[in-house]
Amino acid sequence: MKVLKIGLLVIAAVLVVVLVAAPIGPLPGVFTGGAPAEAPAQWPDTSSVHEIRLKVPGTLPRVVTIWVIDHAGDLHIVGASDSGWVRKLGSGSPVDMRLGGATYSLRATPVTEGWQPVLEAYVEKYRPDYPEIVAGIPSIEEARGQISVFRLDRI
């Protein structure tokens, strides 16, 4: 019985650490970290930024580590339409985005028209560093319905 209690305590401690430390890789977390900041009128160059943290609201908020692309002066995120965080965004949602050491309150707005150039820019940005992952992204012709593109708008 004592071993069971110790085992449960260890499992609980590990879960607490994971929730605080996550997101780790594909494992979502709860906290974005970073200092709250007002979104700038113009985003800094994100060409060398590979990942951001995005907090999607819900009963239990979900924080995911994802890629970001600047296209035509706006930041965009791309995800599989059937993924949990994309489904939570639905037809648009407030989000918190951590970029560097700052966290911004934004609105994720679905891009339903003209999303193809965004997806192309996204693939081109990440292909050199992540060729295996990018190879799994559907072509533009196949992406409709499989891929969702969101613009991160200032509130």
Secondary structure as UniProt FT lines:
FT   HELIX           2..21
FT   TURN            25..26
FT   STRAND          35..37
FT   TURN            47..48
FT   STRAND          52..56
FT   STRAND          62..66
FT   STRAND          69..71
FT   TURN            72..73
FT   STRAND          74..80
FT   TURN            81..82
FT   HELIX           84..89
FT   TURN            90..91
FT   STRAND          93..99
FT   TURN            100..101
FT   STRAND          102..110
FT   HELIX           116..126
FT   TURN            127..129
FT   HELIX           131..135
FT   HELIX           140..143
FT   TURN            145..146
FT   STRAND          147..154
//
